[in-house]
Amino acid sequence: YTAADGLASNWVNGVYVDGLGNLYAGTYGGGVSVYDGTTWSTYTTIDGLASDSVNSVLVDAGNVLYAATDAGLSVYDGTNWTNYDSSSGLAYDYVSCLYIDNAGVLYVGTNFDVNGGNGTLNIFDGTTWRSYPPPLFANARIHAVTGNESDEIYVVWSSLAVAFTKNL
């Protein structure tokens, strides 16, 4: 798909397909585009997104949309947007990656800025944010976070991959 088809931007940073088959595309400069199999719709800062530069997207089991932007984390419950940034619990505003485990715990990778540095894993249990800086390199960029059914979480920092269990 391209902008000619209805995608907000041809520069796509992340995609996600939800349980209903909807395709979510986080774009650079265009916000989040959603394709339902027939038509495209797009969420931007006008709708409540923290920034139109979106690095990663995902949708949880309750159909809540999470968008990792260069100005924080945007969460859309289908009606209202909630934005999180360094003033509301994240270590940094630049959000690079997202993961939600089976218990609904949200893992958010943040970096000092677009160029990286001080990549921090932020964990949100629905009430409280906790932050974990890179284990070895103070200037490491966080690139990815994911997990498995055994409650192991995997985090990739620049030149370093770390696995740990959820009992941080």
VEXSE-792359 format. One record per residue (C-alpha): x, z negated, y negated; residue in three letters. Coordinates in nm, 3 decimals. Example, Ala and Ser with C-alpha at 12.3 -4.5 7.8 and 13.67 -1.06 7.14 Angstrom:
<sites>
{{1.230; -0.780; 0.450}; Ala}
{{1.367; -0.714; 0.106}; Ser}
</sites>
This chain:
<sites>
{{0.000; 0.000; 0.000}; Tyr}
{{0.107; 0.064; -0.358}; Thr}
{{-0.023; 0.003; -0.707}; Ala}
{{-0.204; 0.336; -0.677}; Ala}
{{-0.411; 0.180; -0.394}; Asp}
{{-0.495; -0.132; -0.598}; Gly}
{{-0.197; -0.358; -0.531}; Leu}
{{-0.105; -0.541; -0.853}; Ala}
{{0.262; -0.439; -0.837}; Ser}
{{0.483; -0.228; -0.613}; Asn}
{{0.734; -0.515; -0.602}; Trp}
{{0.606; -0.744; -0.325}; Val}
{{0.798; -1.066; -0.254}; Asn}
{{0.583; -1.216; 0.020}; Gly}
{{0.279; -1.142; 0.235}; Val}
{{0.038; -1.344; 0.445}; Tyr}
{{-0.258; -1.252; 0.665}; Val}
{{-0.524; -1.520; 0.702}; Asp}
{{-0.747; -1.588; 1.001}; Gly}
{{-1.012; -1.350; 0.864}; Leu}
{{-0.766; -1.062; 0.841}; Gly}
{{-0.733; -1.072; 0.461}; Asn}
{{-0.392; -0.959; 0.337}; Leu}
{{-0.236; -1.163; 0.054}; Tyr}
{{0.057; -1.012; -0.135}; Ala}
{{0.267; -1.216; -0.377}; Gly}
{{0.406; -0.975; -0.632}; Thr}
{{0.671; -0.978; -0.899}; Tyr}
{{0.490; -0.965; -1.231}; Gly}
{{0.145; -0.886; -1.092}; Gly}
{{0.026; -1.215; -0.942}; Gly}
{{-0.139; -1.238; -0.599}; Val}
{{-0.325; -0.936; -0.465}; Ser}
{{-0.579; -0.981; -0.184}; Val}
{{-0.699; -0.699; 0.039}; Tyr}
{{-1.012; -0.764; 0.245}; Asp}
{{-0.987; -0.439; 0.439}; Gly}
{{-1.191; -0.247; 0.184}; Thr}
{{-1.100; -0.352; -0.171}; Thr}
{{-0.817; -0.520; -0.359}; Trp}
{{-0.864; -0.817; -0.592}; Ser}
{{-0.589; -0.988; -0.789}; Thr}
{{-0.528; -1.339; -0.923}; Tyr}
{{-0.308; -1.376; -1.232}; Thr}
{{-0.227; -1.632; -1.499}; Thr}
{{-0.556; -1.539; -1.662}; Ile}
{{-0.731; -1.684; -1.355}; Asp}
{{-0.512; -1.997; -1.343}; Gly}
{{-0.200; -1.892; -1.151}; Leu}
{{0.112; -2.068; -1.290}; Ala}
{{0.301; -1.738; -1.320}; Ser}
{{0.247; -1.375; -1.229}; Asp}
{{0.586; -1.373; -1.051}; Ser}
{{0.496; -1.488; -0.699}; Val}
{{0.767; -1.538; -0.435}; Asn}
{{0.562; -1.646; -0.134}; Ser}
{{0.197; -1.696; -0.037}; Val}
{{0.007; -1.867; 0.242}; Leu}
{{-0.346; -1.978; 0.325}; Val}
{{-0.422; -2.298; 0.515}; Asp}
{{-0.687; -2.365; 0.781}; Ala}
{{-0.936; -2.464; 0.507}; Gly}
{{-0.890; -2.125; 0.335}; Asn}
{{-0.691; -2.276; 0.046}; Val}
{{-0.443; -2.032; -0.113}; Leu}
{{-0.090; -2.149; -0.199}; Tyr}
{{0.129; -1.936; -0.426}; Ala}
{{0.500; -2.006; -0.482}; Ala}
{{0.579; -1.888; -0.835}; Thr}
{{0.875; -1.901; -1.069}; Asp}
{{0.681; -2.157; -1.277}; Ala}
{{0.562; -2.389; -1.001}; Gly}
{{0.321; -2.405; -0.709}; Leu}
{{-0.034; -2.279; -0.759}; Ser}
{{-0.312; -2.395; -0.526}; Val}
{{-0.654; -2.227; -0.526}; Tyr}
{{-0.942; -2.386; -0.333}; Asp}
{{-1.178; -2.093; -0.391}; Gly}
{{-1.313; -2.243; -0.713}; Thr}
{{-1.036; -2.425; -0.901}; Asn}
{{-0.663; -2.377; -0.952}; Trp}
{{-0.421; -2.672; -0.942}; Thr}
{{-0.064; -2.614; -1.056}; Asn}
{{0.235; -2.831; -0.967}; Tyr}
{{0.573; -2.819; -1.137}; Asp}
{{0.863; -3.051; -1.216}; Ser}
{{0.638; -3.262; -1.439}; Ser}
{{0.396; -3.327; -1.152}; Ser}
{{0.623; -3.397; -0.857}; Gly}
{{0.829; -3.090; -0.767}; Leu}
{{1.207; -3.115; -0.801}; Ala}
{{1.220; -2.783; -0.990}; Tyr}
{{0.970; -2.529; -1.122}; Asp}
{{1.107; -2.224; -0.936}; Tyr}
{{0.931; -2.222; -0.596}; Val}
{{1.087; -1.992; -0.337}; Ser}
{{0.911; -2.066; -0.006}; Cys}
{{0.618; -2.248; 0.157}; Leu}
{{0.515; -2.387; 0.495}; Tyr}
{{0.221; -2.601; 0.614}; Ile}
{{0.248; -2.786; 0.944}; Asp}
{{-0.037; -2.852; 1.188}; Asn}
{{-0.110; -3.188; 1.024}; Ala}
{{-0.158; -3.019; 0.685}; Gly}
{{0.169; -3.143; 0.536}; Val}
{{0.300; -2.895; 0.279}; Leu}
{{0.672; -2.805; 0.261}; Tyr}
{{0.786; -2.639; -0.061}; Val}
{{1.131; -2.498; -0.132}; Gly}
{{1.236; -2.518; -0.497}; Thr}
{{1.549; -2.401; -0.677}; Asn}
{{1.694; -2.473; -1.020}; Phe}
{{1.611; -2.118; -1.130}; Asp}
{{1.582; -1.760; -1.004}; Val}
{{1.956; -1.752; -0.934}; Asn}
{{1.930; -2.054; -0.705}; Gly}
{{2.128; -2.373; -0.703}; Gly}
{{2.023; -2.724; -0.610}; Asn}
{{1.771; -2.593; -0.355}; Gly}
{{1.542; -2.884; -0.276}; Thr}
{{1.286; -2.932; 0.000}; Leu}
{{0.970; -3.091; -0.143}; Asn}
{{0.715; -3.241; 0.097}; Ile}
{{0.356; -3.314; -0.003}; Phe}
{{0.129; -3.516; 0.226}; Asp}
{{-0.178; -3.469; 0.007}; Gly}
{{-0.100; -3.771; -0.207}; Thr}
{{0.273; -3.809; -0.264}; Thr}
{{0.564; -3.569; -0.323}; Trp}
{{0.902; -3.644; -0.163}; Arg}
{{1.215; -3.440; -0.238}; Ser}
{{1.524; -3.374; -0.026}; Tyr}
{{1.827; -3.200; -0.184}; Pro}
{{2.057; -2.972; 0.017}; Pro}
{{2.254; -3.175; 0.271}; Pro}
{{2.601; -3.035; 0.205}; Leu}
{{2.624; -2.796; -0.086}; Phe}
{{2.505; -2.908; -0.428}; Ala}
{{2.463; -2.548; -0.541}; Asn}
{{2.287; -2.412; -0.230}; Ala}
{{1.975; -2.201; -0.276}; Arg}
{{1.679; -2.270; -0.044}; Ile}
{{1.556; -1.946; 0.115}; His}
{{1.304; -2.037; 0.384}; Ala}
{{1.118; -2.321; 0.554}; Val}
{{0.916; -2.304; 0.876}; Thr}
{{0.833; -2.519; 1.177}; Gly}
{{0.713; -2.526; 1.535}; Asn}
{{0.463; -2.704; 1.761}; Glu}
{{0.720; -2.975; 1.844}; Ser}
{{0.715; -3.107; 1.485}; Asp}
{{1.057; -2.964; 1.411}; Glu}
{{1.105; -2.824; 1.062}; Ile}
{{1.365; -2.556; 0.993}; Tyr}
{{1.512; -2.507; 0.647}; Val}
{{1.752; -2.232; 0.545}; Val}
{{1.980; -2.299; 0.251}; Trp}
{{2.255; -2.058; 0.141}; Ser}
{{2.496; -2.034; 0.437}; Ser}
{{2.330; -2.329; 0.610}; Leu}
{{2.034; -2.375; 0.845}; Ala}
{{1.905; -2.723; 0.918}; Val}
{{1.653; -2.842; 1.176}; Ala}
{{1.495; -3.186; 1.165}; Phe}
{{1.196; -3.372; 1.299}; Thr}
{{0.913; -3.473; 1.071}; Lys}
{{1.005; -3.841; 1.058}; Asn}
{{1.213; -3.803; 0.741}; Leu}
</sites>
